[in-house]
Amino acid sequence: MAISRSNISLQPARLAEWTQRLLPSPTALLESTVASYLREGRTVYRLGLGQPDFPTPERAKDSAIRAIHDDFTGYTDTAGILPLRQAISHALKRDMGLDYGPDEIVVSVGGKHALFNAICALCRPGDEVLIPVPYWVSFPEQVKFAGAKPVFVPTEASGGYKVSPELLAKRTNESTRLLILNQPNNPSGAVYNKQELAELAAFCRERDIWVISDEVYAAYAFSSEGFTSIASFPGMRERTVVINAVSKTYSMTGWRIGYSAAPAEVSEAMLLLQSHTTSNPSSIAQKAALTAIEGPQDDLETIRNRYIERRDILVEGVRRIRGLDCLKPEGAFYVWVDASFWIGRTLNGRTVGSMDELADILLKDAGVAVMPGTGFGSTRHLRLSYAVALPEMQGGLAAMEALLGLKG
């Protein structure tokens, strides 16, 4: 599962220059590997992927079926149907206290697409983009595609894997254009409280820095304070692009509906790009997303509580296993596991030289699929997901215990 040029065959002389700068997606690579193992009939405990095991709400599925029978199958407004943008506008106000009109919202083909549109609209050649580590795997690759430079800002467990103005200041200069803030964080589960966000907001205002706030996991923040968007602070609405999606919130990953909320000039630029690439998202998926967003939200609390239960079980299980440690995540559905103990040690006859190799041993010898931290900017960590049914998670923990042993 190592992420390298050897995973793909490219001929530089025949292809565009950007193909040599971008790395393949490690999450896509793991998905492919797990699928091949399952086709072979192997048992795989899928603790690596961010695929919610809860079903799409029935109301959303019914709405999609009605859309098909009603022949709602043609092109729509490139930005998304107006009722959906109005529903998103209402939800942002209801859930975040954010005021965005429907004309400031662009519905895209998933949250990743919305992020791509935003980065391409904001970044210019030579710009630098601050990316806290650990980061979601596509942030640096999309920045590189846009011709800008990713500038990584390390964080530590002692600080809850959160970035601060002091850390940002060390890597900020006249070329700094943008901060990508992902919270709840994938992979660490870190969630910023209001005071921390106020300090980051002040820093960005003082330095005239844009923010892309990736809030795809906002529905699953577990503290009593809940989730707060950096866009809600004074002076931040006009310099922030909010990214969200129905993928994780409503277990609609395959429906591919994401969205952005931004100042009108930025939304217009993003819409211009989208008009020449994907055009509108699926008309049927838009109808399903509309019903999911504007319908009853009571089921989210039930799912949130289930995630908290699973989180606590996974954290306790990880902390029992030899050579593994973790913080208790404050949101999303991942546990960021420090496995650096195993670097240089021998496991099942193999010397562990990297997290990629440890993940490979876990998959081949224990049947446990985990994400190596390499793609998230860490040489010391693994990412485990608790967006899986409890029996599968417990089976994966048992298999890891059998291979790695328990702490003495």
Secondary structure as the mmCIF struct_conf table of DSSP 4:
data_model
#
loop_
_struct_conf.conf_type_id
_struct_conf.id
_struct_conf.beg_label_comp_id
_struct_conf.beg_label_asym_id
_struct_conf.beg_label_seq_id
_struct_conf.end_label_comp_id
_struct_conf.end_label_asym_id
_struct_conf.end_label_seq_id
BEND BEND1 SER A 4 SER A 4
HELX_RH_3T_P HELX_RH_3T_P1 ARG A 5 ASN A 7
BEND BEND2 ILE A 8 ILE A 8
HELX_RH_3T_P HELX_RH_3T_P2 PRO A 12 ARG A 14
BEND BEND3 LEU A 15 LEU A 15
HELX_RH_3T_P HELX_RH_3T_P3 GLU A 17 GLN A 20
TURN_TY1_P TURN_TY1_P1 ARG A 21 ARG A 21
HELX_LH_PP_P HELX_LH_PP_P1 LEU A 22 SER A 25
HELX_RH_AL_P HELX_RH_AL_P1 PRO A 26 ARG A 39
TURN_TY1_P TURN_TY1_P2 GLU A 40 GLY A 41
STRN STRN1 TYR A 45 ARG A 46
BEND BEND4 GLY A 48 GLY A 48
BEND BEND5 PHE A 54 PHE A 54
HELX_LH_PP_P HELX_LH_PP_P2 PRO A 55 PRO A 57
HELX_RH_AL_P HELX_RH_AL_P2 GLU A 58 HIS A 69
TURN_TY1_P TURN_TY1_P3 ASP A 70 ASP A 71
BEND BEND6 GLY A 74 GLY A 74
TURN_TY1_P TURN_TY1_P4 THR A 78 ALA A 79
HELX_RH_AL_P HELX_RH_AL_P3 LEU A 82 MET A 96
HELX_RH_3T_P HELX_RH_3T_P4 PRO A 102 GLU A 104
STRN STRN2 ILE A 105 SER A 108
BEND BEND7 VAL A 109 GLY A 110
HELX_RH_AL_P HELX_RH_AL_P4 GLY A 111 LEU A 122
TURN_TY1_P TURN_TY1_P5 PRO A 125 GLY A 126
STRN STRN3 GLU A 128 VAL A 133
BEND BEND8 PRO A 134 PRO A 134
TURN_TY1_P TURN_TY1_P6 VAL A 137 VAL A 137
HELX_RH_AL_P HELX_RH_AL_P5 SER A 138 PHE A 145
TURN_TY1_P TURN_TY1_P7 ALA A 146 GLY A 147
STRN STRN4 LYS A 149 PRO A 154
HELX_RH_3T_P HELX_RH_3T_P5 ALA A 157 GLY A 159
TURN_TY1_P TURN_TY1_P8 GLY A 160 TYR A 161
HELX_RH_AL_P HELX_RH_AL_P6 PRO A 165 ALA A 169
TURN_TY1_P TURN_TY1_P9 LYS A 170 ARG A 171
TURN_TY1_P TURN_TY1_P10 GLU A 174 SER A 175
STRN STRN5 THR A 176 ASN A 182
BEND BEND9 GLN A 183 PRO A 184
TURN_TY1_P TURN_TY1_P11 ASN A 186 SER A 188
HELX_RH_AL_P HELX_RH_AL_P7 LYS A 194 ARG A 207
TURN_TY1_P TURN_TY1_P12 ASP A 208 ASP A 208
STRN STRN6 TRP A 210 ASP A 214
TURN_TY1_P TURN_TY1_P13 VAL A 216 TYR A 217
HELX_RH_3T_P HELX_RH_3T_P6 ALA A 218 TYR A 220
STRN STRN7 ALA A 221 ALA A 221
BEND BEND10 SER A 223 SER A 223
TURN_TY1_P TURN_TY1_P14 SER A 224 GLU A 225
HELX_RH_3T_P HELX_RH_3T_P7 ILE A 230 SER A 232
BEND BEND11 PHE A 233 PHE A 233
TURN_TY1_P TURN_TY1_P15 PRO A 234 MET A 236
HELX_RH_3T_P HELX_RH_3T_P8 ARG A 237 ARG A 239
STRN STRN8 THR A 240 ALA A 245
BEND BEND12 VAL A 246 VAL A 246
TURN_TY1_P TURN_TY1_P16 SER A 247 SER A 251
HELX_RH_3T_P HELX_RH_3T_P9 THR A 253 TRP A 255
STRN STRN9 GLY A 258 ALA A 261
HELX_RH_AL_P HELX_RH_AL_P8 ALA A 264 SER A 275
TURN_TY1_P TURN_TY1_P17 HIS A 276 THR A 278
BEND BEND13 ASN A 280 ASN A 280
HELX_LH_PP_P HELX_LH_PP_P3 PRO A 281 SER A 282
HELX_RH_AL_P HELX_RH_AL_P9 SER A 283 GLU A 294
BEND BEND14 GLY A 295 GLY A 295
HELX_RH_AL_P HELX_RH_AL_P10 ASP A 298 ARG A 320
STRN STRN10 ILE A 321 ILE A 321
TURN_TY1_P TURN_TY1_P18 ARG A 322 GLY A 323
STRN STRN11 ASP A 325 CYS A 326
HELX_LH_PP_P HELX_LH_PP_P4 LEU A 327 PRO A 329
BEND BEND15 GLU A 330 GLU A 330
STRN STRN12 GLY A 331 GLY A 331
TURN_TY1_P TURN_TY1_P19 ALA A 332 PHE A 333
STRN STRN13 TYR A 334 ASP A 338
HELX_RH_3T_P HELX_RH_3T_P10 SER A 340 TRP A 342
TURN_TY1_P TURN_TY1_P20 ILE A 343 GLY A 344
STRN STRN14 THR A 346 LEU A 347
TURN_TY1_P TURN_TY1_P21 ASN A 348 GLY A 349
STRN STRN15 ARG A 350 THR A 351
BEND BEND16 SER A 354 SER A 354
HELX_RH_AL_P HELX_RH_AL_P11 MET A 355 ALA A 366
STRN STRN16 VAL A 368 ALA A 369
STRN STRN17 MET A 371 PRO A 372
HELX_RH_3T_P HELX_RH_3T_P11 GLY A 373 PHE A 376
TURN_TY1_P TURN_TY1_P22 GLY A 377 GLY A 377
BEND BEND17 THR A 379 ARG A 380
STRN STRN18 HIS A 381 SER A 385
BEND BEND18 VAL A 388 VAL A 388
HELX_RH_AL_P HELX_RH_AL_P12 LEU A 390 LEU A 404
STRN STRN19 LEU A 406 LEU A 406
#
